[in-house]
Amino acid sequence: MSAPAYGIQLPVQSQSTLYTEPWEAGAGPEDLVAVARAADAAGFAYIACCDHVGVPRRLAPAMSTVWYDPVATLAHLAAVTERVRLLSHVAVVGLRHPLLTAKQYATLDHLSGGRLLLGVGAGHVREEFEALGADFERRGAVLDEVVDALRAALGPEEFPEHHGKHYDFAGLGQRPRPAQPHVPLWVGGSSPAAVRRAALKGDGWLPQGDPRDRLPAQIARIRRLREEAGLDGEYTVGAIAEPLYVGRPGWDTGRRTLTGTPGEIAESLRAYRAMGVDQIQVRFRSRSRAELIEQIGVFGAEVAPRLD
């Protein structure tokens, strides 16, 4: 089994109080570009960006209202990086018509030379759905169909076709087509319905906050569902690691943060490979952009080679 790939959810572009560092509040586009370039240079498999159209006042104190648009952000970063892939983690695709989503992400894939990873999820903010005229209560069923519609609309056909309960289209040409013959579609979420959707409709799974001890059962369920459905294509199982700090921090990084030498960090992360994880999303504690970039570089140079 090969070493798992490693990717990163970018700072600055989403600023929930759950994970944002204090320095990000005053950060902006130049910081985002610098971190993306550092991840590109350090061999990270992907950089990721979240999706919220609007955050209601009741959630703003916890979630903040800072959520960069994923298509605009990833397109901007595609132009200043060379090889790192571009992941929406996750796009709430039920908020938009699939033809609109396909137009945006096909263009992104075309402009970036085929670097898109399309991560999708059901969403959780009722007011966001209501304001945009989307069905919050049936968002799971709608997402199931949107995935099918996106498969068609991001495929090779210039005039994609889909006939479903919620969406029906044919005879509308969309160019440019994606640069990739097959855009990987990863499904996010850890509820039973989301895991089932990921297994049966996705090319990969993006868990949402599953601790290590929950992952083996989730992964086993995905494999069982795919086997029962006769699905045997390439599939990418993801995991989100604990917060990391490579080295001995001279400050309080929090009790959940995994710290230590590159060898110790790598040894801990190798446990994910043993579970059957193919890609690990990592996150670093930091007090500044410079410290984050240093952590990214040290991880790429000294931890990543030890993951195998």
N, C-alpha and C positions, 0 to 999 in steps of 0.2 A: 504494500500500500504506500503510495507516494505521500509526501508531506502535504498537509492542507495548505491551500492558498490563504493569504491574509489580506483583508481590506479594512477600510476605515470610514465611519460616518464622519463627515467633515464638521469641524466646529463652526461657529459664527452663523451658519445658514439656518439653524434652528436653535432656539434658546430657551427650552423648557428648564425650569428650576431643578428638574430631576438630575440633569447631567451637565449643565452649562458651568464653565469656570468663570470666575469674576472678571477676568481680563477680556472676555468675549463681548461684554456689554459695550465697550468702546471700540470694538474692532469693526472692520469693514471689508470691502472688496479686495484691497491689497493684501490683507491678512489671509483671506480665503485663497487667493492665488498662490501666495507663498507656501501655504500648507499643502495645497494640491500638488504643486511642483515638487515639494519635499517627498510626498508619498509616491509620486511618479518615479523620482530618482532612486527611492529606497526599495523599489521592486514590489510595491503593493499591487494587488490584483485589481482593486477598484477603489474609487472614492464614491461616497454616497451622499444623497441629498433627500430631505423629507418633503412632504406635501401637505399643506393646509391652505385653503383659500381665504378663510377668515376665522378668527377665534372669538367666541362670545365673551362678553364681559365676565360672566360667572367663572370662566376657566382661565381668563387672562392672567390673574395673579400667579397661577402655577405654570401655565403653558407659555406665557408671554405672548406677544403678537408678532414676534420676529420669526417668520417662516419664509425663506426665500423660495421663489418658484423653482421647481426642479428642472424644468426644461430650459428656462433661461439661464439658470446657474450652471447646469452641466454643459450647455453649449458654450458659455463663456469660458469655462475651465477646459473644455476640449481644445480650444484654440491656444491655450498656454501650456499644455502638456503634450506628451508624445505617445505614450503607450498604455497608460493606466486606463482601465475600463470605467464606464460611467453608469452608476447604479441609482435608480430611483428606489429609495427604501423608506416608505413605499409610496407609490402613486395611488391616490384614492380615485381609481378610474371610474367608479360609479357616479361621480359628480359630473361627468362630462359625457357627451355622446362619443361612442368608440371611434367614429370616423374623425372626429376632432383630435382625440388622443393619438390615433394612428398617424395623422398628418404631422403632429408635433414631434412624436418620437421617431417616425421614419426620417424626417428631416434631420433630427439630431444624429441618428445613426449614419446617415449619408454624409453630413458635414464632418463627423468625427472619424470617418473611415472605418466604420463598423465596430465601434467600441461600446455600444449600448448594452446594458443589462436592465431589462424592464422588470422592476419589482412592483407588485400590485397588492393592494389590501382593501379591506371592506370599509375602513374608516370608523370613527366612533363619536363624532361631534354632531349631535342632532341638528342644532341650529344651522350648521354649515349646509347640510342637505336641504333643509327647509328653505333657506334663502335662495338656493340654486334650483329649486323645483325638483329635487331628486328624492327618491323614496327611501327614507331612513329605515323604516320597519322591515322592508324587504331587500335591504342592501346586499345580503348574502346571496339570495337567488339572482339578483341583478348582476352581481359580480361574476357569478358562474357563467352567465350568458355573455357578459362583456369580455371575459377571457376568450371565449369561442370567437366572438366578433373580432377581437384584436388579432387572434391567430390568422384569420382570413385577411384582415386589412393590413397586416404587417408581413404577409407572405409575398410570393413573387408576382402575383397578378396585378397588373396595372388597374384593372377594374374589379376590385374585390367584391365578394357577394356574401351576404349573411341574411338568413331569414329566421327570426326568432320571435319570442313572445313580446319582448320589450323593444327590440331594434330590428329594422328590416331595411336593407339597402342592397342595391345592385346598379350597375351601369354608370357609376360615378368613378372616373379615373383619378388616381392619386399618384403623381410623381413629384419629386424623386422617390424611388423605392429605397428601402433600407439597403445599406451596403452589404449587410450580412444576409446570406440566403435564409437563415433561420435566426431570428432575434430570441435569445434566451428569455423565458418568462418565468420569473421566480415569484412564488406566492407567499405573502407574509401572514403571520398570525399564529397563535398557539392554542386557540380554542379547538374543541373537537371538530367543529365545522370547518375551521380554517385549515387544520391539518389534513382533513379529508380532501378539501379543495386542492391543497398543495400537492397531495399524492396523486390525485386523479387528473388534474388539469394543468399542473405546473411542470416546468423543467427543473425546478429546484424549490427548496423551502427556506424561508427566512423566519426563524423563530422570533417571538416577541417576549424577551425577558425570561425564557426558561432557564432556571438554574441547572447546574451540571447534573444533579441527581434525577432530574425529570427528563433529560434528553434521551437516554437509552430507550425508554418506553415509547416516546414519541417517534423516534427513528424506526423502531421495530414496527410500529403501527403503519407508518408510511410504506415501509417495505412490504408489509403484508397486504395492504390495500392495492399496491401496484402489482404485486404478484397475482392477486385474485382477479384483477382487471386485465391481466395479460400484457401489462406495460413493462417493457424491458429496455427502453432507450436510455441514453445518458441522463443522469440525474445528479443534481448538486445539493447536498445536505449542508445547511449552514448552522452556525452557532454564534452567539455573542458572548465574548469572554468577559470576565470581571474587569473592572478598571485596572490598568497596569501602570507600573512605574519601574523602569529598568534602572537598577542601581539601589543605593541606600538613600532614600530621601531625607533631607534634613528638616522636613516639615511634615505636618499631619496630613497624610493623603487619604485618611479614612480607613475604617477597619476592614472594609470589603476589598480594598485595593491589594492586588498581588504585586509584591515588591521582591527584589532580589537581584542576583547576578544574572547575566544573560543565560547562563546554563540553567539556573534555577527556574527562571521564567519559562524557558523552552521545555524543561522537564514537565512543568505543570500543564503547559498547553498541549503537550503530546498526548495527554489523556483524551483530548477531543478526537484525535486521529483514531485512537483505539475504539472509540464509540462508533466510528464510521462517518465522522464529520469531514466534509471536503473543503470547506472554507470557513475561516474564523474571522469575525469582525472584532477588531481590537479598538480599545479606547484608552487614551493616556491621561493621567492627571497632570496638570501643568499650571504654572502661575503666570505664564506669558507665552506669546507666540514663539519666541526664541526657544523656550524650554520645550514646548511641544515639538517643534521642528527637530530639536536635538534628540528627543525621545524617538521620534519616527526614524531618524537616521541610525541611531544605535540599534533599534529593533531590526531594521532591515539588514544591517551589517553583522550583528552579533547574535541576535536571537533567531531570526529566520533560518540561517544555515543549520541550526541545531534542531529544527522542527522535524527533520526527516529521521 
